[in-house]
């Protein structure tokens, strides 16, 4: 018998898919599945009891760590062979059969491990490893293993010089899926419980190899691993635990190191370096964004100095001229940094080109005042003005370019499409697929653009709720290219390791994200990221719509563009007013009183709504806001001003419940970018 041991911690949705993939596997020998729940708070244990009566679950009263939980599971198992499996994995149908048959037919094998695959189809480097050494640590820390992956000298740790599809004798395999006999486990007294998390699998493999047995990497058995899901909910410092476990591992096996004192010193230095490296890795996007912005400011000043002095004084740029302007440049950068951090541009708003533009303008105004009062830099007002114009264009501009460029590598920038809209297709034509389509279409988020459905099976359905069938599963590569798809959604009933591996094989050269939908939790899950697409509740303490910056910028936008459009359309308004084509209606406002708005009699929305620009100008309405609800309807208790357009307008909700859902979503997610996208969708009907 094969005992499959799963240690689970707060990954209910992933655990469900893992268990489903196990019981969908092609297994011709007896198995038992044991889940050890390490004191989860997401009701994982209740889900297992309810949905998988053939699974034995052990509930720990506290989080005992991985090693101790494994030992509890193995000691309660009945199988002659043990397979450790992470809960955030999906196995291919043949995985257990491949591992089991290979293992029992080889006498000198201690552990056999599967090929571990990322959700995007790439192989996880941790699938096979060498025993850590001083040189291997140096190569990995300084990135030499990444620079020279095919070199035995530099790429030894993950043995990247070995063909990932070749059966190999290695030092260690990934603990996310490894098989061994209970006899070997008993001979080694199980997993070392000193390791709370990390390095326990490497330690076990090292002890197995010390006993003269082989550790085999077996790529014919494949497992998809959504790496690190359990750690997301860990109430402890996983980086500290990693370093503690690494220190423990090296101390335990120090006899293998010839110059241990030097090695230990370098390990400590390496831990400090890793902490610094981890900080930069976690904040690299913020740091890179900050550096790009400041380099672009310098570039803006170089261009403005060059233009002004060559035009006005016929003088070329030299070192003295640049040194002369350094006080002004440093002053501008200093003010930019203060302004940008106050606008949270380098925290959660990295991609906000609206805030980047506002920061540039405010920096210009503050710098202008300083230039006026500080005589030492007063000579450079034109340079400051030109540099401010250039920087206010290129700093937001590079953000827009990055959004367009990297959201889908196969899309063309020249093709017009709102910045954050994702083209999605759904696999299958069943009622479940149809319901998923309805959820996506009616989601308050405007990010989903449902292209259609992809046939999977032999049904003859041509349309689902009016949506198009865009092809069959074997045409998936051409479908992705033709419709410029960003994501493909797999219904829960179809989700399996075999289907994923088939999709990976057919789309390995394309930039596409596969997600499955958990119908119970209304979650889209892929690449380790979960996003709610069901009803949304106001649970955030920070409400973006009422953020002072958003309120001011939204009001400024309304005033500027309402004034421009009123001025440009004045002759047409005057003409339409003379021929008596004006109507009036009463709508509810956000103060639970009525608002009288006028509109022209016209079939064209732009002309019809020209007079609505006046309440927008005077702050009674907004370009983007709530639906306009007639005063004859029950008081709606609007959270914000009615709008000329809005989520409710473009999504056409069919009930009051839908309207509240859209309003709640807008309150939580309002931004200049979202407003712009709503306006674009309204104008171009996209």
HELIX and SHEET records of a PDB file:
HELIX    1   1 UNK A   12  UNK A   23  1                                  12    
HELIX    2   2 UNK A   44  UNK A   51  1                                   8    
HELIX    3   3 UNK A   66  UNK A   75  1                                  10    
HELIX    4   4 UNK A   95  UNK A  104  1                                  10    
HELIX    5   5 UNK A  125  UNK A  127  5                                   3    
HELIX    6   6 UNK A  134  UNK A  141  1                                   8    
HELIX    7   7 UNK A  144  UNK A  147  1                                   4    
HELIX    8   8 UNK A  182  UNK A  187  1                                   6    
HELIX    9   9 UNK A  200  UNK A  210  1                                  11    
HELIX   10  10 UNK A  229  UNK A  232  1                                   4    
HELIX   11  11 UNK A  238  UNK A  252  1                                  15    
HELIX   12  12 UNK A  254  UNK A  256  5                                   3    
HELIX   13  13 UNK A  260  UNK A  282  1                                  23    
HELIX   14  14 UNK A  284  UNK A  312  1                                  29    
HELIX   15  15 UNK A  319  UNK A  324  1                                   6    
HELIX   16  16 UNK A  326  UNK A  342  1                                  17    
HELIX   17  17 UNK A  353  UNK A  373  1                                  21    
HELIX   18  18 UNK A  375  UNK A  380  5                                   6    
HELIX   19  19 UNK A  381  UNK A  406  1                                  26    
HELIX   20  20 UNK A  431  UNK A  441  1                                  11    
HELIX   21  21 UNK A  473  UNK A  475  5                                   3    
HELIX   22  22 UNK A  476  UNK A  483  1                                   8    
HELIX   23  23 UNK A  497  UNK A  506  1                                  10    
HELIX   24  24 UNK A  544  UNK A  546  5                                   3    
HELIX   25  25 UNK A  548  UNK A  578  1                                  31    
HELIX   26  26 UNK A  605  UNK A  608  1                                   4    
HELIX   27  27 UNK A  612  UNK A  617  1                                   6    
HELIX   28  28 UNK A  647  UNK A  651  1                                   5    
HELIX   29  29 UNK A  656  UNK A  669  1                                  14    
HELIX   30  30 UNK A  672  UNK A  684  1                                  13    
SHEET    1   A 8 UNK A  55  UNK A  59  0                                        
SHEET    2   A 8 UNK A  31  UNK A  37  1                                        
SHEET    3   A 8 UNK A   2  UNK A   8  1                                        
SHEET    4   A 8 UNK A  81  UNK A  85  1                                        
SHEET    5   A 8 UNK A 177  UNK A 181 -1                                        
SHEET    6   A 8 UNK A 109  UNK A 117 -1                                        
SHEET    7   A 8 UNK A 214  UNK A 225  1                                        
SHEET    8   A 8 UNK A  89  UNK A  91 -1                                        
SHEET    1   B 8 UNK A  55  UNK A  59  0                                        
SHEET    2   B 8 UNK A  31  UNK A  37  1                                        
SHEET    3   B 8 UNK A   2  UNK A   8  1                                        
SHEET    4   B 8 UNK A  81  UNK A  85  1                                        
SHEET    5   B 8 UNK A 177  UNK A 181 -1                                        
SHEET    6   B 8 UNK A 109  UNK A 117 -1                                        
SHEET    7   B 8 UNK A 214  UNK A 225  1                                        
SHEET    8   B 8 UNK A 168  UNK A 170 -1                                        
SHEET    1   C 2 UNK A 128  UNK A 129  0                                        
SHEET    2   C 2 UNK A 172  UNK A 173 -1                                        
SHEET    1   D 8 UNK A 463  UNK A 464  0                                        
SHEET    2   D 8 UNK A 467  UNK A 472 -1                                        
SHEET    3   D 8 UNK A 448  UNK A 455  1                                        
SHEET    4   D 8 UNK A 422  UNK A 427  1                                        
SHEET    5   D 8 UNK A 487  UNK A 490  1                                        
SHEET    6   D 8 UNK A 513  UNK A 518  1                                        
SHEET    7   D 8 UNK A 523  UNK A 526 -1                                        
SHEET    8   D 8 UNK A 529  UNK A 532 -1                                        
SHEET    1   E 2 UNK A 582  UNK A 588  0                                        
SHEET    2   E 2 UNK A 594  UNK A 600 -1                                        
SHEET    1   F 2 UNK A 622  UNK A 624  0                                        
SHEET    2   F 2 UNK A 643  UNK A 645  1                                        
END                                                                             
